[in-house]
Amino acid sequence: MQVLHHPRVAWDTARLIVSAVPDDRLFDWLCAEFGALLGPEHAGSLQDTRRRLQPWARTTPEAAAVEAGRWRVRLEDLLRTRPEAAEPLRSLMVIASELHRNRAPHPA
């Protein structure tokens, strides 16, 4: 059995959330899955993140880092009270990471 490091799950998830913002299809899918796993209030918070970081082209690296930090703290707190959510959240992020990687433009 793999032991999950909850702060690592939170950090990886936070970074992926921010990096998925520009991809409407991936982000919408992530919102739906997040809502199903953690509740509709978390899906709503993802939409707030999208609004804060849109338009993506003008988002500074600092703004993206701040938003990822917000999510990291929020998710660490959540995993302290709901540790059983760590494995499903990690699994969701593995799938989302692969989708993100496959959809990202590749250099020629």
Secondary structure as UniProt FT lines:
FT   HELIX           6..20
FT   TURN            21..22
FT   HELIX           24..38
FT   HELIX           40..53
FT   HELIX           56..58
FT   HELIX           61..81
FT   HELIX           83..85
FT   HELIX           86..103
//
